[in-house]
Amino acid sequence: MNEMTSVPQVPTARAASFCGSRAEFRRLVLRGGLLELITLGFYRFWLATDMRRHLWANTALDGDAAEYTGTGKELLLGFLMAVAILAPLYIGYFLLGIEAESLQAFASVPLVALFYLFSQFAIYRARRYRLTRTIWRGVRFWMTGSGWAYALRASLWALAVLLTFGLLLPWRTAALERYKLGHSHYGELQGRFEGRGIELFKRGWWIWALTLAFLIVPSLLWLPYLTIVVLPALPVLFAIYRAMEWRWWLSGLRFGAVRLQSALPVTALIPLYWKAIGWSALLLLVFSLCLGGFGAVIALLAGGDGETFRPEALQNNVAMLVLTGIGYLLLIVGFNAVMRIYLLRDLWAKVANATTVYGLDAAAEVAAQGELATALGEGFADGLDVAGL
């Protein structure tokens, strides 16, 4: 009787893709930025929702795009609840400073530690909110776990990273991702993270070494060295590290038998960071030229004869103050648009288009599970300025 040899099946590979219109996203963020100005910042909750819907809906896997079901109203309510909780802390610190300046300095250390703990709690709960508002093929992602347990882990790891001058950063990232992915689910499929800190360290140790080398340059050479070497190198090193981190993170992500693999080149993000820097510098230059031009016109008009230049007329000039304020606000809108276009939308597209998914058949008939999370964590993240996408 012939022996039959079983050949293990290789999981089918399916590429992810991003097909969103860049022009559409640019219009979305410019319009949203202007509305943020008009509404004194409150439109940002709806803008964040619109950006997520755009990115989710245009990211397809095996022909099916994800769906984001969160709303701006949820984010606003979560923010207001978070502010109501955080406000007593701010007020207490302010009153303490009025009572005694020395006590204010003493209280700053525990206050910073407390806010860092809150920020890590907010990051975890914000991720939980976004995950429960993400649906693919009719099945919702969801998340369990304790935000405070995560915050304590993150804080202790941050202290270890600080004491080792950043050496333990890859291990911190791996440990926190294991906690987050270990409590993440797609329907009945439980997530896990198989990336190891040593793997990320082997890829990026030289970046850590170069950063330390930059910091120990003799003080006499600091200014020219800073200008010629360090400043141009930092965006490149950061972009390379971020690409390494994305590739490492995606390749370690699992949901049941489903696994991801990233082929993102380590140099893929460098052009995006330089474009963001270049456009930001250009906006700043245009702002400076316009402000200088307006100032020159006002100073000449103040001379009376159109030839006498009176720079002292610019002091406390209402028109100049109004133009400067408007200019600063428009500059902020421009900066935000540049960051969102290049370091959010374009980065997302590059990462998505370099990702391949294996074993997707295991997610074909997944039963729906999980409950919706509140937007309180997202509100904390926004109130502490640690809100991400």
C-alpha contacts under 8 A as a table, 3 or more apart, distances in Angstrom:
res1	aa1	res2	aa2	distance
11	P	358	Y	5.52
11	P	359	G	4.88
11	P	360	L	7.97
12	T	358	Y	5.62
12	T	359	G	5.94
12	T	360	L	7.35
13	A	356	T	6.40
13	A	357	V	5.67
13	A	358	Y	4.74
13	A	359	G	7.21
13	A	360	L	8.00
14	R	61	L	7.24
14	R	62	D	6.12
14	R	356	T	5.63
14	R	357	V	5.22
14	R	358	Y	6.47
14	R	360	L	7.77
15	A	61	L	6.72
15	A	62	D	7.12
15	A	353	N	7.48
15	A	354	A	7.90
15	A	355	T	6.13
15	A	356	T	4.30
15	A	357	V	6.11
16	A	59	T	7.20
16	A	60	A	5.83
16	A	61	L	4.75
16	A	62	D	7.06
16	A	352	A	5.87
16	A	353	N	5.82
16	A	354	A	7.46
16	A	355	T	5.62
16	A	356	T	5.82
16	A	357	V	7.15
17	S	59	T	5.77
17	S	60	A	5.36
17	S	61	L	6.66
17	S	349	A	7.72
17	S	352	A	5.66
17	S	353	N	4.73
17	S	355	T	7.88
18	F	58	N	5.55
18	F	59	T	4.54
18	F	60	A	6.30
18	F	349	A	5.49
18	F	352	A	6.07
18	F	353	N	6.10
19	C	58	N	5.37
19	C	59	T	6.72
19	C	60	A	7.92
20	G	24	E	7.88
20	G	25	F	7.79
20	G	54	H	7.25
20	G	55	L	7.13
20	G	58	N	5.00
20	G	59	T	7.67
21	S	24	E	5.22
21	S	25	F	6.38
22	R	25	F	5.14
22	R	26	R	6.11
22	R	341	I	7.94
22	R	345	R	7.82
23	A	26	R	5.01
23	A	27	R	6.24
24	E	27	R	5.22
24	E	28	L	6.16
25	F	28	L	4.88
25	F	29	V	6.27
25	F	51	M	7.62
25	F	54	H	7.50
25	F	341	I	7.37
25	F	345	R	7.67
26	R	29	V	5.38
26	R	30	L	6.15
26	R	337	A	7.41
26	R	341	I	6.50
27	R	30	L	5.23
27	R	31	R	5.92
28	L	31	R	5.39
28	L	32	G	5.95
28	L	47	L	7.99
28	L	50	D	7.80
28	L	51	M	7.64
29	V	32	G	4.88
29	V	33	G	5.82
29	V	47	L	7.35
29	V	51	M	7.79
29	V	337	A	5.82
29	V	340	R	7.31
29	V	341	I	7.93
30	L	33	G	5.06
30	L	34	L	6.33
30	L	333	V	7.34
30	L	334	G	7.82
30	L	337	A	6.12
31	R	34	L	5.32
31	R	35	L	6.27
32	G	35	L	5.02
32	G	36	E	6.10
32	G	43	Y	7.18
32	G	44	R	7.32
32	G	47	L	5.60
33	G	36	E	4.98
33	G	37	L	6.58
33	G	44	R	7.84
33	G	333	V	5.38
33	G	336	N	7.51
33	G	337	A	7.28
34	L	37	L	5.16
34	L	38	I	6.44
34	L	333	V	6.82
35	L	38	I	4.97
35	L	39	T	6.02
35	L	41	G	7.92
35	L	43	Y	6.17
36	E	39	T	5.25
36	E	40	L	5.84
36	E	41	G	4.41
36	E	42	F	6.19
36	E	43	Y	4.86
36	E	44	R	5.90
37	L	40	L	5.11
37	L	41	G	5.93
37	L	329	L	7.39
38	I	41	G	7.62
39	T	42	F	5.52
39	T	43	Y	6.07
40	L	43	Y	7.77
41	G	44	R	5.85
42	F	45	F	6.48
42	F	76	L	7.77
43	Y	46	W	5.43
43	Y	47	L	6.21
44	R	47	L	4.78
44	R	48	A	5.92
45	F	48	A	5.26
45	F	49	T	6.37
45	F	72	G	4.78
45	F	73	K	7.39
45	F	75	L	5.73
45	F	76	L	6.13
46	W	49	T	4.98
46	W	50	D	6.13
46	W	71	T	7.02
46	W	72	G	4.21
46	W	73	K	7.52
47	L	50	D	5.04
47	L	51	M	6.16
47	L	72	G	7.69
48	A	51	M	5.21
48	A	52	R	6.22
48	A	72	G	7.57
48	A	389	L	7.49
49	T	52	R	5.22
49	T	53	R	6.17
49	T	70	G	6.63
49	T	71	T	6.02
49	T	72	G	5.83
50	D	53	R	5.13
50	D	54	H	6.16
51	M	54	H	5.10
51	M	55	L	6.22
52	R	55	L	5.17
52	R	56	W	5.86
52	R	68	Y	6.69
52	R	389	L	7.14
53	R	56	W	5.21
53	R	57	A	5.76
53	R	67	E	6.85
53	R	68	Y	5.28
53	R	69	T	7.81
54	H	57	A	5.39
54	H	58	N	6.19
55	L	58	N	5.40
55	L	59	T	6.26
55	L	345	R	7.33
55	L	348	W	7.86
56	W	59	T	5.38
56	W	65	A	6.89
56	W	66	A	5.17
56	W	67	E	5.76
56	W	68	Y	6.21
57	A	60	A	7.51
57	A	65	A	5.38
57	A	66	A	5.39
57	A	67	E	5.60
57	A	68	Y	7.42
58	N	65	A	6.26
58	N	66	A	7.71
59	T	65	A	5.40
59	T	66	A	6.56
59	T	352	A	7.21
60	A	63	G	5.58
60	A	64	D	5.05
60	A	65	A	4.05
60	A	66	A	6.80
61	L	64	D	5.28
61	L	65	A	6.21
64	D	136	W	7.45
64	D	137	R	6.91
65	A	136	W	6.76
65	A	137	R	7.92
66	A	134	T	6.82
66	A	135	I	5.71
66	A	136	W	4.67
66	A	137	R	7.39
67	E	133	R	7.96
67	E	134	T	5.69
67	E	135	I	5.04
67	E	136	W	6.29
68	Y	133	R	5.53
68	Y	134	T	4.82
68	Y	135	I	6.51
69	T	133	R	4.97
69	T	134	T	6.47
69	T	135	I	7.71
70	G	74	E	7.10
70	G	130	R	7.44
70	G	133	R	5.38
71	T	74	E	5.39
71	T	75	L	6.73
72	G	75	L	5.14
72	G	76	L	6.20
73	K	76	L	5.07
73	K	77	L	6.20
74	E	77	L	5.28
74	E	78	G	6.12
74	E	374	T	7.97
74	E	375	A	5.97
75	L	78	G	5.06
75	L	79	F	6.08
75	L	375	A	5.75
75	L	376	L	7.86
75	L	378	E	6.64
75	L	379	G	6.29
76	L	79	F	5.08
76	L	80	L	6.25
76	L	379	G	7.28
77	L	80	L	5.14
77	L	81	M	6.24
77	L	375	A	7.42
77	L	376	L	7.77
77	L	379	G	7.62
78	G	81	M	5.20
78	G	82	A	6.16
78	G	374	T	7.45
78	G	375	A	4.69
78	G	376	L	4.17
78	G	377	G	7.14
78	G	378	E	6.49
78	G	379	G	4.41
78	G	380	F	7.56
79	F	82	A	5.04
79	F	83	V	6.12
79	F	375	A	7.79
79	F	376	L	6.63
79	F	378	E	7.02
79	F	379	G	3.49
79	F	380	F	6.35
79	F	382	D	6.67
79	F	383	G	6.55
80	L	83	V	5.09
80	L	84	A	6.27
80	L	379	G	7.01
81	M	84	A	5.15
81	M	85	I	6.52
81	M	376	L	6.62
81	M	379	G	7.15
82	A	85	I	5.13
82	A	86	L	6.11
82	A	376	L	6.21
82	A	377	G	7.78
82	A	379	G	5.38
82	A	380	F	5.06
82	A	383	G	6.89
83	V	86	L	5.01
83	V	87	A	5.61
83	V	379	G	7.75
83	V	380	F	7.46
83	V	383	G	6.52
84	A	87	A	5.48
84	A	88	P	7.62
85	I	88	P	6.69
85	I	89	L	7.97
86	L	89	L	5.48
86	L	90	Y	6.71
87	A	90	Y	5.23
87	A	91	I	6.14
88	P	91	I	5.02
88	P	92	G	5.88
89	L	92	G	5.16
89	L	93	Y	6.24
90	Y	93	Y	5.26
90	Y	94	F	6.21
91	I	94	F	5.03
91	I	95	L	6.16
92	G	95	L	5.22
92	G	96	L	6.08
93	Y	96	L	5.03
93	Y	97	G	6.27
93	Y	104	Q	7.08
93	Y	107	A	7.65
94	F	97	G	5.15
94	F	98	I	6.49
95	L	98	I	5.06
95	L	99	E	6.23
96	L	99	E	5.09
96	L	100	A	6.31
96	L	101	E	7.77
96	L	103	L	6.74
96	L	104	Q	5.82
97	G	100	A	5.39
97	G	101	E	5.15
97	G	102	S	7.86
97	G	103	L	6.75
97	G	104	Q	4.59
98	I	101	E	6.70
99	E	103	L	7.86
100	A	103	L	5.26
100	A	104	Q	6.40
101	E	104	Q	5.03
101	E	105	A	6.50
102	S	105	A	5.25
102	S	106	F	6.34
103	L	106	F	4.92
103	L	107	A	5.96
104	Q	107	A	5.05
104	Q	108	S	6.16
105	A	108	S	5.28
105	A	109	V	7.72
106	F	109	V	6.55
107	A	110	P	5.79
107	A	111	L	6.08
108	S	111	L	4.97
108	S	112	V	6.01
109	V	112	V	5.28
109	V	113	A	6.28
110	P	113	A	4.95
110	P	114	L	5.96
111	L	114	L	5.01
111	L	115	F	6.17
112	V	115	F	5.14
112	V	116	Y	6.11
113	A	116	Y	5.10
113	A	117	L	6.24
114	L	117	L	5.10
114	L	118	F	6.22
115	F	118	F	4.87
115	F	119	S	5.98
115	F	384	L	7.85
116	Y	119	S	4.95
116	Y	120	Q	6.33
116	Y	155	S	7.44
117	L	120	Q	5.33
117	L	121	F	6.34
117	L	151	A	5.55
117	L	152	L	6.91
117	L	155	S	6.41
118	F	121	F	5.04
118	F	122	A	6.08
118	F	151	A	7.28
118	F	380	F	7.72
119	S	122	A	4.92
119	S	123	I	6.17
119	S	151	A	7.87
119	S	380	F	7.23
119	S	381	A	6.35
119	S	384	L	6.29
119	S	386	V	6.64
120	Q	123	I	5.01
120	Q	124	Y	6.36
120	Q	147	G	7.81
120	Q	150	Y	7.24
120	Q	151	A	4.74
120	Q	154	A	6.73
120	Q	155	S	7.71
121	F	124	Y	5.33
121	F	125	R	6.24
121	F	147	G	4.85
121	F	148	W	5.62
121	F	150	Y	6.74
121	F	151	A	4.92
121	F	377	G	7.38
122	A	125	R	5.17
122	A	126	A	5.80
122	A	147	G	7.48
122	A	377	G	4.73
122	A	378	E	6.41
122	A	379	G	7.75
122	A	380	F	5.17
122	A	381	A	4.80
122	A	386	V	7.82
123	I	126	A	5.17
123	I	127	R	6.22
123	I	377	G	7.12
123	I	378	E	7.52
123	I	381	A	6.02
123	I	386	V	6.97
123	I	387	A	7.04
124	Y	127	R	5.24
124	Y	128	R	6.28
124	Y	147	G	5.59
124	Y	150	Y	7.04
124	Y	151	A	7.77
124	Y	180	K	7.71
124	Y	377	G	7.39
125	R	128	R	4.83
125	R	129	Y	6.18
125	R	147	G	6.01
125	R	376	L	7.56
125	R	377	G	4.33
125	R	378	E	6.57
126	A	129	Y	5.05
126	A	130	R	6.28
126	A	375	A	7.11
126	A	376	L	7.75
126	A	377	G	4.67
126	A	378	E	4.17
126	A	379	G	7.80
126	A	381	A	6.68
126	A	387	A	7.53
127	R	130	R	5.15
127	R	131	L	6.00
127	R	378	E	7.81
128	R	131	L	5.18
128	R	132	T	6.27
128	R	142	W	6.93
128	R	143	M	5.51
128	R	144	T	7.62
128	R	373	A	6.64
129	Y	132	T	5.37
129	Y	133	R	6.45
129	Y	372	L	7.39
129	Y	373	A	5.19
129	Y	374	T	6.30
129	Y	375	A	5.96
129	Y	377	G	7.25
129	Y	378	E	6.97
130	R	133	R	5.12
130	R	134	T	6.45
131	L	134	T	5.22
131	L	141	F	5.46
131	L	142	W	5.57
131	L	143	M	6.92
132	T	135	I	7.80
132	T	140	R	6.33
132	T	141	F	5.25
132	T	142	W	4.57
132	T	143	M	6.97
132	T	371	E	7.27
132	T	372	L	5.44
132	T	373	A	6.35
133	R	140	R	7.26
133	R	141	F	7.41
133	R	372	L	7.34
134	T	140	R	5.94
134	T	141	F	5.87
135	I	138	G	5.87
135	I	139	V	5.38
135	I	140	R	4.37
135	I	141	F	6.24
136	W	139	V	5.47
136	W	140	R	6.55
139	V	186	Y	7.11
139	V	187	G	5.94
139	V	366	V	7.51
139	V	367	A	7.47
139	V	368	A	5.41
140	R	186	Y	6.24
140	R	187	G	5.96
140	R	368	A	6.55
140	R	369	Q	7.33
140	R	370	G	7.57
141	F	184	S	7.42
141	F	185	H	5.60
141	F	186	Y	4.36
141	F	187	G	6.06
141	F	370	G	7.56
142	W	184	S	5.94
142	W	185	H	5.25
142	W	186	Y	6.41
142	W	187	G	7.35
142	W	369	Q	7.78
142	W	370	G	5.53
142	W	371	E	6.85
142	W	372	L	7.38
143	M	183	H	5.53
143	M	184	S	4.42
143	M	185	H	6.00
143	M	370	G	7.48
144	T	183	H	5.11
144	T	184	S	6.56
145	G	149	A	7.88
145	G	180	K	7.89
145	G	183	H	5.67
146	S	149	A	5.17
146	S	150	Y	6.32
147	G	150	Y	5.11
147	G	151	A	6.08
148	W	151	A	4.84
148	W	152	L	6.14
149	A	152	L	5.24
149	A	153	R	6.33
150	Y	153	R	5.12
150	Y	154	A	6.05
150	Y	176	L	7.42
150	Y	179	Y	7.36
151	A	154	A	5.03
151	A	155	S	6.04
152	L	155	S	5.14
152	L	156	L	6.21
153	R	156	L	5.32
153	R	157	W	6.10
153	R	176	L	7.43
154	A	157	W	5.16
154	A	158	A	6.00
154	A	172	R	7.60
154	A	176	L	6.83
155	S	158	A	4.98
155	S	159	L	6.32
156	L	159	L	5.16
156	L	160	A	6.38
157	W	160	A	4.98
157	W	161	V	6.15
157	W	172	R	5.67
158	A	161	V	5.04
158	A	162	L	6.13
158	A	172	R	7.52
159	L	162	L	5.06
159	L	163	L	6.19
160	A	163	L	5.16
160	A	164	T	6.24
160	A	168	L	6.95
161	V	164	T	5.20
161	V	165	F	6.10
161	V	166	G	4.76
161	V	167	L	6.28
161	V	168	L	5.05
161	V	169	L	5.72
161	V	172	R	7.61
162	L	165	F	5.18
162	L	166	G	5.90
163	L	166	G	7.65
164	T	167	L	5.40
164	T	168	L	6.59
166	G	169	L	5.45
166	G	208	W	7.45
167	L	170	P	7.60
167	L	208	W	7.23
168	L	171	W	5.36
168	L	172	R	6.21
169	L	172	R	5.02
169	L	173	T	6.18
170	P	173	T	5.13
170	P	174	A	6.21
170	P	197	G	4.67
170	P	198	I	7.06
170	P	200	L	5.80
170	P	201	F	5.78
171	W	174	A	5.07
171	W	175	A	6.06
171	W	196	R	7.14
171	W	197	G	4.09
171	W	198	I	6.99
172	R	175	A	5.21
172	R	176	L	6.18
172	R	197	G	7.44
173	T	176	L	5.36
173	T	177	E	6.09
173	T	197	G	7.18
174	A	177	E	5.15
174	A	178	R	6.15
174	A	195	G	6.40
174	A	196	R	5.78
174	A	197	G	5.31
175	A	178	R	5.19
175	A	179	Y	6.52
175	A	197	G	7.86
176	L	179	Y	5.15
176	L	180	K	6.26
177	E	180	K	5.02
177	E	181	L	5.81
177	E	182	G	7.98
177	E	193	F	6.46
178	R	181	L	5.33
178	R	182	G	5.60
178	R	192	R	6.36
178	R	193	F	5.00
178	R	194	E	7.49
179	Y	182	G	5.13
179	Y	183	H	6.48
180	K	183	H	5.47
180	K	184	S	6.39
181	L	184	S	4.88
181	L	185	H	7.95
181	L	191	G	5.19
181	L	192	R	4.77
181	L	193	F	5.74
181	L	253	L	7.65
182	G	190	Q	7.13
182	G	191	G	5.45
182	G	192	R	4.62
182	G	193	F	6.89
183	H	190	Q	7.39
183	H	191	G	6.84
183	H	192	R	7.82
184	S	190	Q	6.18
184	S	191	G	5.19
184	S	192	R	7.59
185	H	188	E	6.57
185	H	189	L	5.49
185	H	190	Q	4.43
185	H	191	G	5.35
185	H	255	F	7.17
186	Y	189	L	5.09
186	Y	190	Q	6.48
186	Y	191	G	7.42
186	Y	255	F	7.04
186	Y	366	V	7.99
186	Y	368	A	7.86
186	Y	369	Q	7.96
187	G	190	Q	7.92
187	G	366	V	5.98
187	G	367	A	5.55
187	G	368	A	4.33
187	G	369	Q	4.78
187	G	370	G	6.94
188	E	366	V	6.16
188	E	367	A	5.72
188	E	368	A	6.41
188	E	369	Q	6.03
189	L	255	F	5.74
189	L	256	G	5.25
189	L	363	A	7.78
189	L	366	V	7.24
190	Q	255	F	5.50
190	Q	256	G	5.79
191	G	253	L	7.47
191	G	254	R	5.41
191	G	255	F	4.18
191	G	256	G	6.35
192	R	253	L	6.35
192	R	254	R	5.20
192	R	255	F	6.41
192	R	256	G	7.96
193	F	252	G	5.34
193	F	253	L	4.95
193	F	254	R	6.05
194	E	252	G	4.65
194	E	253	L	6.54
194	E	254	R	7.48
195	G	199	E	7.29
195	G	248	W	6.75
195	G	249	W	6.60
195	G	251	S	7.29
195	G	252	G	4.39
195	G	253	L	7.51
196	R	199	E	5.47
196	R	200	L	6.95
197	G	200	L	5.33
197	G	201	F	6.14
198	I	201	F	4.91
198	I	202	K	6.06
199	E	202	K	5.28
199	E	203	R	6.55
199	E	248	W	7.90
200	L	203	R	5.21
200	L	204	G	6.23
200	L	244	M	7.45
200	L	245	E	6.98
200	L	248	W	6.67
201	F	204	G	5.20
201	F	205	W	5.17
202	K	205	W	5.68
203	R	206	W	7.86
203	R	244	M	7.12
204	G	207	I	5.38
204	G	208	W	6.85
204	G	241	Y	6.48
204	G	244	M	7.42
205	W	208	W	5.18
205	W	209	A	6.29
206	W	209	A	4.87
206	W	210	L	6.03
207	I	210	L	5.13
207	I	211	T	6.13
207	I	237	L	6.44
207	I	241	Y	7.44
208	W	211	T	5.17
208	W	212	L	6.35
209	A	212	L	5.22
209	A	213	A	6.21
210	L	213	A	4.90
210	L	214	F	6.21
211	T	214	F	5.15
211	T	215	L	6.51
212	L	215	L	5.12
212	L	216	I	6.53
213	A	216	I	5.42
213	A	217	V	6.74
214	F	217	V	5.80
214	F	230	V	6.69
217	V	221	L	6.92
217	V	222	W	6.49
218	P	221	L	5.66
218	P	222	W	6.36
219	S	222	W	4.86
219	S	223	L	7.99
220	L	223	L	7.55
221	L	224	P	6.04
221	L	225	Y	5.75
222	W	225	Y	5.12
222	W	226	L	5.65
223	L	226	L	5.09
223	L	227	T	6.26
224	P	227	T	5.13
224	P	228	I	5.99
225	Y	228	I	5.32
225	Y	229	V	5.44
225	Y	230	V	6.55
226	L	229	V	5.75
226	L	230	V	4.79
226	L	231	L	5.97
227	T	230	V	6.44
227	T	231	L	5.83
227	T	232	P	7.77
228	I	231	L	6.90
228	I	232	P	7.06
229	V	232	P	5.98
229	V	233	A	6.12
230	V	233	A	5.11
230	V	234	L	6.04
231	L	234	L	5.55
231	L	235	P	7.57
232	P	235	P	6.49
232	P	236	V	7.24
233	A	236	V	5.30
233	A	237	L	6.11
234	L	237	L	5.18
234	L	238	F	6.01
235	P	238	F	5.13
235	P	239	A	5.98
235	P	270	I	7.45
235	P	273	Y	6.52
235	P	274	W	7.29
236	V	239	A	5.18
236	V	240	I	6.17
236	V	270	I	5.78
236	V	273	Y	7.82
237	L	240	I	5.16
237	L	241	Y	6.14
238	F	241	Y	5.11
238	F	242	R	6.09
239	A	242	R	5.13
239	A	243	A	6.22
239	A	267	T	7.40
239	A	269	L	5.40
239	A	270	I	5.19
239	A	273	Y	6.78
240	I	243	A	5.18
240	I	244	M	6.24
240	I	266	V	5.26
240	I	267	T	5.82
240	I	268	A	7.86
240	I	269	L	6.91
240	I	270	I	6.81
241	Y	244	M	5.02
241	Y	245	E	6.03
241	Y	266	V	7.62
242	R	245	E	4.96
242	R	246	W	6.08
242	R	269	L	7.77
243	A	246	W	5.17
243	A	247	R	6.18
243	A	264	L	6.76
243	A	265	P	7.02
243	A	266	V	5.17
243	A	267	T	7.22
243	A	268	A	6.92
243	A	269	L	6.39
244	M	247	R	5.23
244	M	248	W	6.04
244	M	266	V	5.84
245	E	248	W	5.07
245	E	249	W	5.90
246	W	249	W	5.13
246	W	250	L	6.06
246	W	262	S	7.97
246	W	264	L	7.88
246	W	351	V	7.53
247	R	250	L	5.43
247	R	251	S	6.11
247	R	261	Q	7.66
247	R	262	S	5.12
247	R	263	A	6.78
247	R	264	L	5.97
248	W	251	S	5.30
248	W	252	G	6.31
248	W	262	S	7.71
249	W	252	G	5.27
249	W	253	L	6.39
250	L	253	L	5.26
250	L	260	L	5.83
250	L	261	Q	6.13
250	L	262	S	6.05
250	L	355	T	7.84
251	S	259	R	7.33
251	S	260	L	5.23
251	S	261	Q	4.45
251	S	262	S	5.81
252	G	259	R	7.65
252	G	260	L	7.21
252	G	261	Q	7.90
253	L	259	R	6.12
253	L	260	L	6.14
254	R	257	A	6.96
254	R	258	V	5.70
254	R	259	R	4.70
254	R	260	L	6.93
255	F	258	V	5.10
255	F	259	R	6.59
256	G	259	R	7.97
256	G	362	A	7.44
257	A	359	G	5.90
257	A	360	L	7.76
257	A	362	A	6.08
258	V	357	V	7.10
258	V	358	Y	5.80
258	V	359	G	4.65
258	V	360	L	5.45
258	V	361	D	7.97
258	V	362	A	6.48
258	V	363	A	7.28
259	R	357	V	5.86
259	R	358	Y	5.33
259	R	359	G	6.54
259	R	360	L	7.94
260	L	355	T	6.87
260	L	356	T	5.77
260	L	357	V	4.50
260	L	358	Y	6.15
261	Q	355	T	5.75
261	Q	356	T	5.17
261	Q	357	V	6.26
261	Q	358	Y	7.77
262	S	351	V	7.80
262	S	354	A	5.66
262	S	355	T	4.47
262	S	356	T	6.26
263	A	354	A	5.20
263	A	355	T	6.37
264	L	268	A	6.69
264	L	350	K	7.58
264	L	351	V	6.48
264	L	354	A	5.26
264	L	355	T	7.55
265	P	268	A	5.19
266	V	269	L	7.40
267	T	270	I	5.59
268	A	271	P	7.08
268	A	350	K	7.56
269	L	272	L	5.30
269	L	273	Y	6.56
269	L	347	L	6.95
270	I	273	Y	5.41
270	I	274	W	6.36
271	P	274	W	5.15
271	P	275	K	5.98
272	L	275	K	5.11
272	L	276	A	6.17
272	L	342	Y	5.59
272	L	343	L	6.55
272	L	346	D	7.43
272	L	347	L	7.30
273	Y	276	A	5.08
273	Y	277	I	6.19
273	Y	342	Y	7.37
273	Y	343	L	7.02
274	W	277	I	4.97
274	W	278	G	5.91
275	K	278	G	4.98
275	K	279	W	6.02
275	K	342	Y	7.27
276	A	279	W	5.39
276	A	280	S	6.04
276	A	338	V	5.92
276	A	339	M	6.29
276	A	342	Y	6.14
276	A	343	L	7.39
277	I	280	S	5.14
277	I	281	A	6.10
278	G	281	A	5.15
278	G	282	L	6.17
279	W	282	L	4.94
279	W	283	L	6.14
279	W	338	V	6.94
280	S	283	L	5.12
280	S	284	L	6.22
280	S	334	G	7.78
280	S	335	F	6.00
280	S	338	V	7.04
281	A	284	L	5.07
281	A	285	L	6.14
282	L	285	L	5.02
282	L	286	V	6.19
283	L	286	V	5.16
283	L	287	F	6.08
283	L	331	L	6.85
283	L	334	G	7.11
283	L	335	F	7.70
284	L	287	F	5.05
284	L	288	S	6.13
284	L	331	L	7.26
285	L	288	S	5.09
285	L	289	L	6.15
286	V	289	L	5.14
286	V	290	C	6.05
287	F	290	C	5.24
287	F	291	L	6.03
287	F	327	G	6.71
287	F	331	L	7.09
288	S	291	L	5.16
288	S	292	G	5.96
289	L	292	G	5.04
289	L	293	G	5.98
290	C	293	G	4.99
290	C	294	F	6.13
291	L	294	F	5.20
291	L	295	G	6.06
291	L	323	L	7.66
291	L	324	T	6.82
291	L	327	G	7.69
292	G	295	G	5.03
292	G	296	A	6.13
293	G	296	A	5.14
293	G	297	V	6.33
294	F	297	V	5.18
294	F	298	I	6.24
294	F	320	M	7.53
295	G	298	I	5.18
295	G	299	A	6.09
295	G	314	L	6.80
295	G	320	M	6.82
296	A	299	A	5.11
296	A	300	L	6.17
296	A	309	F	7.77
296	A	311	P	7.90
297	V	300	L	5.18
297	V	301	L	6.12
298	I	301	L	5.10
298	I	302	A	6.12
298	I	313	A	7.54
298	I	314	L	7.10
298	I	320	M	7.72
299	A	302	A	5.15
299	A	303	G	6.60
299	A	309	F	5.48
299	A	310	R	4.85
299	A	311	P	5.39
299	A	312	E	7.68
299	A	313	A	5.82
299	A	314	L	6.44
300	L	303	G	5.15
300	L	304	G	7.32
300	L	305	D	7.91
300	L	306	G	5.42
300	L	307	E	6.27
300	L	308	T	5.91
300	L	309	F	4.83
300	L	310	R	6.39
301	L	304	G	5.70
301	L	305	D	7.48
301	L	306	G	5.79
302	A	309	F	7.64
302	A	310	R	6.42
302	A	313	A	6.35
303	G	306	G	6.16
303	G	307	E	6.85
303	G	308	T	4.76
303	G	309	F	5.86
303	G	310	R	5.85
304	G	307	E	7.85
304	G	308	T	7.26
305	D	308	T	6.37
310	R	313	A	5.69
310	R	314	L	7.95
311	P	314	L	5.69
311	P	315	Q	7.89
312	E	315	Q	5.71
313	A	316	N	7.78
313	A	317	N	6.68
314	L	317	N	5.21
314	L	320	M	6.66
316	N	320	M	7.81
316	N	321	L	7.09
317	N	320	M	5.31
317	N	321	L	6.16
318	V	321	L	5.08
318	V	322	V	6.11
319	A	322	V	5.17
319	A	323	L	6.12
320	M	323	L	5.12
320	M	324	T	5.97
321	L	324	T	5.12
321	L	325	G	6.13
322	V	325	G	5.14
322	V	326	I	6.17
323	L	326	I	5.15
323	L	327	G	5.93
324	T	327	G	4.99
324	T	328	Y	6.12
325	G	328	Y	5.19
325	G	329	L	6.31
326	I	329	L	5.18
326	I	330	L	6.21
327	G	330	L	5.18
327	G	331	L	6.02
328	Y	331	L	4.95
328	Y	332	I	6.27
329	L	332	I	5.17
329	L	333	V	6.40
330	L	333	V	4.99
330	L	334	G	6.19
331	L	334	G	4.99
331	L	335	F	6.14
332	I	335	F	5.04
332	I	336	N	6.10
333	V	336	N	5.23
333	V	337	A	6.14
334	G	337	A	5.09
334	G	338	V	6.21
335	F	338	V	5.20
335	F	339	M	6.27
336	N	339	M	5.17
336	N	340	R	6.07
337	A	340	R	5.15
337	A	341	I	6.01
338	V	341	I	5.26
338	V	342	Y	6.06
338	V	343	L	7.82
339	M	342	Y	5.55
339	M	343	L	5.20
339	M	344	L	6.76
340	R	343	L	5.67
340	R	344	L	4.80
340	R	345	R	6.26
341	I	344	L	5.76
341	I	345	R	5.09
341	I	346	D	6.15
342	Y	345	R	6.00
342	Y	346	D	4.94
342	Y	347	L	6.40
343	L	346	D	6.19
343	L	347	L	5.30
343	L	348	W	7.90
344	L	347	L	5.30
344	L	348	W	5.83
345	R	348	W	5.11
345	R	349	A	6.22
346	D	349	A	5.05
346	D	350	K	6.28
347	L	350	K	5.22
347	L	351	V	6.21
348	W	351	V	5.24
348	W	352	A	6.03
349	A	352	A	5.19
349	A	353	N	6.02
350	K	353	N	5.34
350	K	354	A	6.29
351	V	354	A	5.34
351	V	355	T	6.53
352	A	355	T	5.36
357	V	360	L	6.66
359	G	362	A	5.91
359	G	363	A	8.00
360	L	363	A	5.50
360	L	364	A	7.03
361	D	364	A	5.13
362	A	365	E	7.44
362	A	366	V	7.88
363	A	366	V	5.47
374	T	377	G	7.32
375	A	378	E	5.16
375	A	379	G	6.21
376	L	379	G	4.91
376	L	380	F	6.26
377	G	380	F	5.03
377	G	381	A	6.22
378	E	381	A	4.97
378	E	382	D	6.21
378	E	387	A	6.83
379	G	382	D	5.10
379	G	383	G	6.04
380	F	383	G	5.03
380	F	384	L	6.05
381	A	384	L	5.27
381	A	385	D	5.90
381	A	386	V	4.87
381	A	387	A	4.53
381	A	388	G	7.98
382	D	385	D	4.92
382	D	386	V	6.08
382	D	387	A	4.95
383	G	386	V	7.82
384	L	387	A	7.74
